Amino acid sequence: MTHGCKQGLKLTPVFPVKGCFPGQTTCLEKPPVIWHVHVSHSLTQESAHSSLTLLRCAGMMTDDHLPHVVLFPFPAQGHINPALQFAQLLASSLSLCRVTFINTSHNIAKLRAAHDLHLGPRIRLQPLADDGEHGLGHDFFEKVEKMGGLLESLLLNLLAPKKRSCVELKWREEQEEEEEGNNGTGHGGSADVRGRSDLEDLQRTPTCSHGHGNLANACIHRESHEYCDEDTATWPPPVCIVSDIFLGWVQDIADKLDLPRFILYTPSPATLVLMLSLPKMIGQGRLPCDKALDVANKEPLNLPGLTHTLCLADVPSHLLLPPSAFMFNYFIRHSKRIPDAAAVLLNTFPVLQGLAVDVARSLLNDYPCMWDNLLHKHDLPRVIPVGPLLPSSMFDESRIPRAPVSRAGGAEDDICLQWLKKQEPSSVVYVSFGSMAELSKEQIHELAWGLEASGKPFLWVVRGESACFLPSDFNVGMQDSEIAVVDVPLMTDERAPNPDNLQTSSYMSTNLGKGLVVSWAPQLDVLLHPSVALFLSHCGWNSTLEAISAGVPVLGWPLFAEQKMNCRFLVDELKVAMEFCKAEGGLVGKKEVERVIREGLEMERGYHMKRQVLEWKVRARNAVKDGGPSQENVKAFGGLLASLHMPL
């Protein structure tokens, strides 16, 4: 007896023998029917998705039968946040997937402790052991790349026993071949590949050779269940791995397990075009850059896919380092792994840098991929916009202004939002440089006095040790909580503020020049608040998407990575931003801070920026609404995963 709900979908009843039902500890006189669900690879993504939805509604299919995705973002907050949003999309009715979200033990512990995190039963958080070091220095990047053995061991545990045996046999055969090669040559057949530098390797035609070798060779016999949660056995094997652009070594593991790897790309589409264009730029001698910065500032970049002008000095800061530098080679190494992935999932929407998206697709099409046929069957390109990856409540026009998008900061949330309530509409400058940037003591002083001189209310996030650099007469009231409310130039009340006394104390005066300095702020809620007029930002891509989606113009202060490229895009193409001019040595003086803030709030340019960004806010909302292009792309991706699914 076979049922076909839709073409390409077959349901075959399996009647267990009298006795114990699989997954049960008690014996049954009349075991129930088990439906074996087979989804043909010839199914289109639309029919696969709708068929699985129909099965669930009919009660023939539970969450245990949904496709299982392993998602592994780079272990930094700016990468984890959009990855969590993508995990929730995959687990939603759009894609009907189960997700194992992998990260370091430290980050998973933080996520589990977040009282506002409601992921639901289809997402499980899976830690990989780390050694407690969580800075972002070179050592940290190297340690992340050494997590391959743990990841491989975990994935082996997630695979069905039969497939696990096949993989183990394959690895043993590869090991024997490698040993034979070593005996014949004395140094192994791939020594010339491993001996090349990342720079030399990038200029060659990309291949599927993998520099990590047999990562799992030492751990395939290890008892790896210690890395898995107790419910591992109840989940189906994973059908794919989605990992960060800067976890390129995951490609080696995916290839060994015969799983497609999809890249979750959290920078901008223009940066993707740049990474794919590096072989040509290096071949032309344009990189590594040995020019002085003032010369590089005058040399046009001519990057395809952009309608605005960039210069060589605007490329990600890692590429301006000497070729021997760790971060230069790190960027190169992960760039060359992009073509090996099945596809790239972009945190953007189709009309935001849409030309760059098209160019990236064209560049990737020059590289054959073993999963091309799978993508063609589902009418999916190799570059898929799925963003902006932000909480859905951010796009809810019916949202009550007081209802928060996220509540992770506790009392600090209350302080920020209560303070904003006391400000005039469209009056506040919100200042934040992200979770990684640090300013010098001199620069913090200039920024502090520039904010004061502007005479405008400001909410300034000063993280970590940078708070110690605030001018001594600027941060009166700073105590162990690292929260200070300042009445510029001096505070009369030195008590640490709390939500109870904010409403009646002098902190709530309406004098111009008043500012609030905090160690953390609920950024999405702040940007959506009607009192916020401008966002003084480092122009990271996450912050860029948040500003656009909230309809807040940007005052651009790029610092490193690809932030200069993002800033140029906001200023020259979207015309929703202004940029600070830096003096010799890179310092932004207090007069420049005052000038830009006043122009953004008082001059005609600020009005035009606001009008433009509100139009882009509508486009962002339309991309993720029902039937929107990004939502449809997520749905299509879910259909592809359904066609890969192997039921228990």
N, C-alpha and C positions, 0 to 999 in steps of 0.2 A: 504494500500500500504506500503510495507516494502522493504527496500533495504539492502542487505548484501554484503558489500565490501569484507570482509574476514570472514572466519569461526569464530564465536564468537562475531562478531561485527554487530549490528542491528541498522538500521536507520528507524525511524518511523516518518512520517510527521504529524505535529499537526497544524490544520487549526484554527486559532483564529476566534471567532465570529466577525461580523462586528462591528467596534468600535475602541477602543484604543488598539494599539499594545503594549505588555508588554515592558516597558522601554521607551515608547514614550509619549509625552505630547499632541500630536495632534491625531485626529481620522482619520482612513484610510477607504476608501470605499472598497478597496480590500487588506486586510492584506496579507503580504507575508507568505510563508510557514515557519514554525519553524521546524527544524529537531531535534528530540529528539535522542541523541546518547547514546546507551547503550553498554558498553564494558563488556563482560562476564568475570567473575573471572576465567573461565577456559582458557582464552587466555594466550598463552605464552608471555613472555616479548617482544620477537622479533616481533611477529605478532601484539601485541597491539601497540607497538611503530610505526611500519610501517603503520598500519591502520590509526592511528591518523595523521601521516604525510601525508598520501594520502588524508584524508578528508580536511586537511588544504589547500593542493595544489588545491583541487577541488572546493574550496570556500564554502564547506558545514560546515566548522568549523572555528571559530575565536578564538582569544586568550581567550575570555570569557569562552570557553569550556575546557580549559586546566586544568589539575590537579593543585590544589593549595596546596603548602607546607608552613608550618610555620617553620622558622629557627631561633633559639635562641642560639647564642654563649655566653659563659661567657664574662662579660663586661670588658675584658682586651685586649690590642692591639694584643698580641700574639695569642689570640683565635679568635678575630674578623677578622684578615687578612685572614687566611685560610678559614674561614666561608664565607666571601665575595666571594672568588674564587669559592667555592662550589656552592654558590647561582647562580653565573654566568653560571656554568656548567649546573645546573638544568634548568635554563631559556633558554639555548641554544638549538640548533636543536638536540643535543644528547638526551635530556630528555623531552623537550616540556612541561615545567611546569611554573607556576606562583609562585612567592616566596614572602611571607611577612617576612621581615628581622627585627627581634625584638631586641632591646637593650635599655639601659638607655637613657633618654632624652639627657644627656650630650654627650654620644657617637654618637647618631643619629645626633645631631646638628653638631658635628665635621665631620661626614661623608657627610652631606649635604653641608657643607662649602668647602669640598675638590674639587678643581677645576678640578682635573684629574679623578674624579669618574664618569664614564659613565655606569650606570647600565641598562638602557633601560626600556621599559614600563612593562616588565614582573616581575620586582623586585620593591617592594615598601618598604621604610624604615618606620618602625613603632616604635615610642618611648613608653617606659613605664616610668612613672614619677619616679624621684629620688629626693634626697634632696640636691644635689650639692656636696656631699662628694665623692671624686673619688680616694682616696688613696687605697692601698691594704693591710691595716691593718686588724685585726680581725673584727673590727666594719663593715668594708666594706663587708666582706664575709657574715656576719650575715644579713646585710641589703639586700644583693642579695637574700638570702634565704627567705626573707619576701616579695618578689615581687610576690609570688604565687597568691594572691588575684587579683592583677592587671592583671596578665597573664590569669587567669581563666575568669575574666570578659571580657577581650578582645576576647578570644576564643569563649565565648558564643555569642558575637556579630557577630562573623564570621560564626557561624553555621546557617544553614537554620532554619526557625521558627519551623518547625515540629520537627526536631531533638532537637532543644533547649527545646521545651516543654517536650519531652521524658526525656531529661537529668534532667530537673528541677524536674519532677515527681520522677525520680530515687533517686535524692538527698533527697527529702522530705521523701520518704520511709526509706532511710538509717537513716535519722535523727530521725524518729519515733522509729525505732528499737534500736538506740543508747539510746534514752531517756528511753525506756522500760527497757533496760539493766541497766541504771543508777538507775532507781527506784528499780530494783530487788537486786542489789549488793551494791549500795551506792557509787561505784567508777568506774563503767564502765567496760565492758567486756574486753577491750584491755589494761587495766592498766598495766598488767604484761609485755606487749610488750613495752609500752612507758617507763616503769621503768628500763628496761635493758640498760646497756651502749652499745655504738656502738661496742665496742670490744667483749662483750658477744654475741651480736646479730649476729656478723659476723661469729662466730663459729657454729651457728645453720644452719640447712638447709634453704636456702633462700625460702621465701614465697612471696606472692603478697600482704602482709599486708603493709599498708602505714602509716608512722608516722605522716603525716600532718593532717589526719582526713579530715573533710569536709571544705576544704579551702574556697570554694566558697559559703558556706552556707549564709554568711553575705552579699554577693554581687550579688546573682542571681536576685534580684529585683532592683538592682541599675541601674541607667541610665548610661551604660558604653560606650555610643557612643563617649564620650569625649576622649577616648583613641584610637579612630580609625580615619583614614583619611576619607575624604569626599567620596572617591570612594569605600568604603567598600562594599556597597550594590551591586555593579556591579561585584564583584568577587565571584566565587563559594565557597562553604564551603571547609575548609581544609580537605585533605585526610590523613594527618599525621603530626606529629611534629618531627622535627630534632633538638635536643638540645645537648649542651655540656656535656661532661662527668662529669663536676663539677656543673651541674644543675640537680642532680639526683631527686630532688623533683618534677620536671616536669613530672616524670613517674606517680605520683599520679593523676595529672590532665589529662594526656593522658588516663589513665585507666577509669576514670570517664566519659570521653567523648567517650569512645570506639574507640579511635584513636591509631594506632600503633605509638610508639615512637622509633626513630632511634637515636643512639648516634653518634655525630660527634666527633671522638677521635683524638685530635691534638697532644698528645705525641707520643712516639715511640711504635711499636708493642711489644718490650720487656717489656716496662712499663705496657702494657695491660696484658701480661702474669703474671707479678708480682702482679698486682691488683687482678687478678683472682686466684692467688695462695696464697693470704693472709690467707684464712681460714686454709689451711694446715700449713703454717708457724707459725701462732699463736697457732694452736693445738700442734705443735712440741715444743713450747716454745722458738722459735727463735725470735719472736717479741711479745711484745715490747722488744727492745734491752737495756739491763741494763749493757752491757759490756763497758769497756773503749774503746776509739776509736782505740788505737793501737792494742788491742785484736781483735776488729771487723775487722780491716784491714787484719788480718791473717786468718779469718774464711771464707772458700769458701761459696758462695751463692747457687751454684748448681741449678740454675734456668733452667727449661726445655725450649728448643727452642733456646738456645744460644750455639754457637760453641767457644766462647771465655770465659775466666774466669772472674767472678765477685766475690768480697768479700762482706760481710755483710755491710761494711761501704759504699759501692757503691749504696745502695738503696736510693730512694728519701729521702731527708733530713728530711721531715716531719715524716717519720717512725722511725727516730732515736731520736725523742723527747720522753719525758715521756708520759705514756698513759693518763695522765690527761691534757696534752697540747691541746689547741684548734685545731691546725693544724693537730696533730696526729689523733684526732677523726674526723676531717673534711675529711681527706683522706680515713679513714676507712668507714665512712658513705656513701661516694659516690661510693666506690669500691663495696659495697654490693648491689647497685642498678643496676649494669651492667647486671646481668642475666635477669632482668625483661624487658629489652628492646628487641624489635623485632630483631635488628641487630646492629652491630657496623660498622660504616663507617670510615676507617682508612686513615690518611694522610700519605700514603706511597705507593710504587708500589710493585707488587708481589715478585720481586726478592730481594728487600731491606728488610732484616730481614724476609725473606720468611718462614724460619723454625718457627720463633716465631709466624707468622700469622697462620700457620698450628696448632701449639700447642694451641693458643688462641681459634681457632675453636673447637678443641677437648674438651677443658675445658668448653666452653659455651654449647656444645652439652649435657653435663651432667645435664643441667638445662632445664626442659621443659618450653616452651613459648607458649602463646596462638596464636601467629602468625606464628608458625612453618610451618603449612600447606600452608600458603600464600607463604612463602619463597620457599618451596619445589616445588610448582606449577611453580615457575619462575626460578627454578634451581639456586637459590641464597643461598650461605652459610650465616652464622650469623656474619661472619667477612669479610668485603668487602673492599679491597684496592682501593682507588679512587684518589690517589695522584701521584706525588707531586702537592699540591694545590697552584700553582704559576701562574702568568700571562702567557698566551699562548705565548706572544711575547718573553718570556725568552727562549723558545725552538725553535725560528725561526732562522734558520741558514742564511737566506737571510737578516736578520735584519741589517739595516745600523748602524754602530757603534755609530754614534752620536744620533740616535733616542732613546729617553729614554723609559724605561719600565714604569716608573711612574714619575709624576711631582707634588709632594705634598709639596715640601719645598721651592719653589720660588728661591730667591737669593742664598740660601744655596746650592741648587742643582747646580746652575751655578758655584759657587765658587769651589765646590768639583770637578766637571767634567772638568772645565777649568784647575784646578791645575793638575789633573791627565794627561791631554793632554801633559803637559810639562815634564812628567817623562818618563824614559826609559821603554821599554816593560818588563814586569815581574820583576819589581824592588820594588814595593811599598808593605808595610805591612799595611793592613787595620785592625784597632783595634776598636771593638765594643762589649760591654757586654749586649746588648739588652736594652729593655725599662724599666726593673724593677730592675736590679742589681745596687748596690752601693758599691764602694770600700772605704776603710778607707783612711785618709789623708796620713798615712805612706805608704800604698800600692800604692797610686797614685804617690807619690814621687819616689818610687823604680821603678815603671813602666816607669815614665818619663825619669829618668836617664838611665834606661836600653835601651829605644828606642834611646836616644841620643848616647849612647856608641856603639850601633850596627852599626852606620854609614849608615843606610839604610833609604830611604825616608819612611815616614809613614803618614797615614791619620787616625786620632784618634778622635772618637766620645766621648765627655765627656758631660754627661747630667746633667742638673739641678744644684744643689748646689755642685756637685762634682767638677765643674770647679773652685770653690774657693780654692780647695786643691792643685791646680797646684803650683809647686815651683815658688816663686816670680820672679826669673830671667828666668823662662821658658815660662811664658805667657805674656811677654811684648806685649802690643797691645790689650789685652783683654778689651773690652769695653761693653757697655750695651747690644750690640747685641749678646753677648756670642759667638762670632765668632772670632777666632784669627788665623792668619797665623804666624807661628813661624819659624825663621831661627835659629836653634839650634846652639850654646847655647843662643844667644841673637838676638833680632830683632833690626835693625837700624831704621826702620820706624814704628812709633807707631800709625799710622792711622789705623782705622778699614778698612779692605779690602772690595772692591766691585768688581764686574765683570769688570768694566770699567778700573780700574787701575791695575788689576792683570797682564795684558799682558806686561806691561812696567816697573813695579816697581821691587824693589829688592826682592819681594816675589817670583819672578819667576827665581831666580838664580838656577843653577844646582849643587850647592855644595852638597856633601854628608852630611848627617845629617839633612837636611832640613825636616821639618814636617808641617803638616796642622792639626790644632785642631779646631773642629767645635762642635756645640751643636746638630746637626742632619745631617744625610747624606742619600741620596737616595740609600739604601743598594743594591738593585738588580742591579741598574745601575753601582754602584761601583764594585761589584763582577764580572760583565760582562766586565769591562773595561780591555783592554789588558795590561795596566800598572800594574795591581794588581797581585801580586805573591802569597801572603799568607793572610789568614784571622785569626787574633788572636781573638778567640771567646769564649764565655761562654758555647757553645755547647748546647744551646736550640734546640729543634727539628726543629723549623722553620728555624733557622740559619743553622742547619746541612743540611737540604734539599736544602736550597739556595746555600750553598757552593758546594754540590755535583752536583747540576743542572748547576752551573756556571763553574764547573771544577777547583775549587780553593782549594788547600790543606789547612788544618786547624792546627793552633797552639792552643791546647785545654787548657782552663783555667776555668774548671767547678766551679760553686759557690754554687748552691742550687738546690732544686727540683730533677728532674731525670737527671740533667746534667752530673753527674759522669758516669752514665750508658751509656749515649750517647757518652761521650768522650772515654770510654773504647772500645766501639764498633768501633769508627772511628780509634782508634790507633791499636787495637789488631786484629780486624776482617777485616775491609776494608783496613787498612794500608794506610790511606790517611791523617794521622794526627800525630802530636807529642804532648806530654803533658808536661807542666811545673812542675818541682819538687818544692814542698813547704817545707820551713824550719819549724822547731818547732814553733807552734803558727799559722801556715797557711800562713805565709808571703812568697811571691815570691820576691827574691832579684834582684837587678839590674843586677848582673852578670849572674843570671839564665835567665833573660829576654834576655840579649845580646847573651848568648850561644845558646838558642833555635832559635832565629831569624837567627843567622849566620849559624847554621846547616841546617835550612830549606831552606836557599837561596844559600849556598855555598858548601854544602856537598852532597855526593852521595844519602843520605837518602832523601833529598829534591827532587832530580830528580825522585826517585822511587815513592814518594808520588804523584808527579804531573802526572806521567804516569798512576798510579792506578786511580786517581780521574777523569782523562779524560775518562777512560773506563766506570766509573760509570755515568759520564755525558751522554754518549751515551745511556746507559740503561734507565736513567730517561727520556730522550727525546723519546725513543722508546715506553715507557709505555703510553705516552699521545698523541702520533701521531694517525692518522687515523688507526683504527683497532688494536691499542695497547691495552694491557690488562686493564689498568686503565680506558681508554676511553670506552672500551666495558662494564666494570663494571658499569660506570655511565649510559650508555645507557640501560643496563639491569635494573638498579634501576628505571630509568624513565618508563620502560615498566611495572614494578610492580605498580608504582604510577598510571599509566593510567588505570590499571585494578581495582584500588580502586575508581576511579573517579565517582562522582555522579554529572551529569550535572544539570545546573539550570532548 
